[in-house]
Amino acid sequence: MFGLYLFYKPPASVVGYVKPIAGYGVYLAVVFIFIPLDYVYFLPRLNWPMVIYTRGAQIYANYVNGHTGSQSPITILMQAGGSAIRIFTTLVMIGFDLNLLMGYR
């Protein structure tokens, strides 16, 4: 995510590059050094607040604009259908694995 952010929205100064890279370094240090192995299962669940925030921001932007722009309803329905199929397949083949299921959005 940091790489894409820096590529598509390059900062104006060197400090703009250092902050995201330092933030990512701190994240990696916390994940690989400070989090005990007993709590590693919880990491995939931390993605949900970001998903909720980004989807909420998109819904709000669509509401303010009065249209969905280039997002067609059929594309959104196909994405939802694909996620539903992945969830169903996971439930049938693997069972109820909450960490794996929470990765499908």
C-alpha positions in Angstrom: 0.0 0.0 0.0 2.8 2.4 0.8 4.5 1.7 -2.5 1.3 2.4 -4.4 0.6 5.5 -2.5 4.1 6.9 -3.2 3.9 5.9 -6.8 0.5 7.5 -7.6 0.7 10.5 -5.3 4.4 11.4 -5.0 5.2 13.7 -2.1 6.6 17.2 -2.6 9.6 16.7 -0.4 11.9 14.0 0.9 10.2 14.0 4.3 7.0 12.9 2.5 8.9 9.7 1.5 10.5 9.1 4.8 7.3 9.2 6.9 5.5 6.3 5.1 8.6 4.2 4.9 9.3 4.8 8.6 5.7 3.9 9.4 6.0 0.7 7.5 9.2 -0.1 9.3 7.6 0.4 12.6 4.7 -1.8 11.5 7.1 -4.6 10.5 9.0 -4.3 13.8 5.8 -4.6 15.8 4.5 -7.6 13.8 7.8 -9.5 13.6 9.5 -8.6 16.9 7.0 -7.5 19.5 3.8 -9.5 18.9 3.9 -12.9 20.6 3.1 -15.9 18.4 -0.1 -16.5 20.5 -1.6 -13.3 19.0 -0.5 -13.6 15.4 -3.9 -15.1 14.5 -5.5 -11.7 15.2 -3.5 -9.8 12.5 -5.9 -10.6 9.5 -8.8 -9.2 11.6 -7.1 -5.8 11.8 -7.8 -5.3 8.1 -11.5 -4.8 8.7 -11.4 -1.3 10.1 -9.6 -0.2 7.0 -12.1 -1.9 4.8 -15.0 -0.3 6.6 -13.4 3.1 6.4 -12.6 2.9 2.7 -16.0 1.5 1.7 -17.7 4.1 3.8 -15.6 6.9 2.1 -16.6 5.5 -1.3 -20.3 5.3 -0.4 -20.1 8.9 0.9 -18.3 10.1 -2.2 -21.0 8.4 -4.4 -23.7 10.1 -2.4 -22.1 13.5 -2.6 -21.6 13.1 -6.4 -25.1 11.8 -7.0 -23.7 8.9 -9.1 -21.3 6.1 -9.0 -19.1 7.4 -11.8 -17.2 4.6 -13.5 -18.4 2.0 -11.0 -21.3 0.2 -12.7 -23.9 -1.7 -10.6 -23.2 -4.9 -12.5 -19.5 -4.7 -11.6 -20.3 -4.3 -7.9 -22.8 -7.2 -8.1 -20.3 -9.4 -9.8 -17.7 -8.6 -7.1 -20.2 -9.4 -4.3 -21.1 -12.6 -6.1 -17.4 -13.6 -6.4 -16.9 -13.0 -2.7 -20.0 -15.0 -1.8 -18.7 -17.9 -3.9 -15.3 -17.7 -2.2 -16.9 -17.7 1.3 -19.1 -20.7 0.4 -16.2 -22.6 -1.0 -14.1 -21.9 2.1 -17.0 -23.1 4.3 -17.4 -26.3 2.4 -13.8 -27.2 1.8 -12.1 -25.9 5.0 -14.8 -25.2 7.4 -15.4 -22.1 9.6 -12.0 -20.5 9.7 -12.7 -16.9 10.8 -9.3 -15.6 9.9 -9.6 -16.8 6.3 -13.2 -15.8 6.0 -12.5 -12.2 7.2 -10.0 -11.8 4.3 -12.9 -11.9 1.8 -14.5 -8.6 1.3 
